[in-house]
Amino acid sequence: MKYGLIDIGSNTMRCVIYQINPDNSFRALLNEKEFAEILSYIEDGMLSQEGISRLCSVLGRMKTMCDETQCDNFSCFATASLRNINNQVQVLGAVKEATGIDIRLLSGCEEAYYDYIGLQSCIKDAQAVGFDLGGGSAQVFHYDDYGLVTSTSQEIGALAMYNRFVKGLFPNSKQRGKITKCVEEKLSGTIDFSRKHFTRIYGMGGTARALAKVHRHILGKDGETDGYILTLEDIEKLDRAISLLGMDGIKILSRVIPERLVTFIPGMLVIKSIMQFVGASELYIVRQGVREGYMIENAILRGSGIDEFRDEQESLCK
């Protein structure tokens, strides 16, 4: 079976077409992304008309790709990009009229649940802590004995932090401090990791992969970002190196991750804060995340797990 899935993120929109085999194994046949930066089109809590047009244009192209690939099933979901806007009804109606697509809005708790499913499917650990950092929000979650224990979803995404605190290209020392303090305050009182003693945290999302790409480039390493390991010390050194390089540092980021030039450092600060909150000294980058979790839960498991999660949502998600 071919399953088409469009993920509308705050920074990136991505369409993935999966081949799902009879034994429930799967692989991505096509994977296309576009940096639409939907969050940047939100003004006074409303997605602007320009933003709606941008959304419809990208979705139309991606839906055409799914149609031409003859997908058996198709889904489209949105995360922090659309779940907090005040003109949801107008936006969803405009998209439906222009493209025929029904967008499913995921709550932060649902997004964390799908992140958990995506991570569990690829690392096979009985217990783990992970995060998914996007443009608008971040989800941090913990599972044990293969079951989700608790999770939190907070509006501390890389693009959100840039838009809120940074006035220029990169954050200055005062703005960096504000980003770090904001993340610490948002996470405070959500999940208690004081007795968990996790030394490793699994990182999902484009910012985590970008971190691996830049670190790999500076060290002259080849290879995939999936499975790449960075210590907290490595990240601290990378942060200092980019700052000390000045214009050369900007050139490196422009060459390696041009689409994330302005959000890279805010995102790196968020990741460092999450690691310190959890008490982890090591970051392990994984490729799979919310999209794979959504596909597994809805196309393979037929939604039984998410229904059970919704019943327990108040106790599992903070």
Helices and strands as residue ranges (DSSP letters): E 2-8, E 13-20, E 26-34, G 38-41, E 42-43, E 46-47, H 49-68, E 73-78, H 80-83, H 88-99, E 104-105, H 108-123, E 128-133, E 138-144, E 147-154, H 158-165, H 173-187, E 200-204, H 206-219, E 229-231, H 232-245, H 247-256, G 258-260, H 264-278, E 282-285, H 290-295, I 296-300, H 304-311, H 313-316
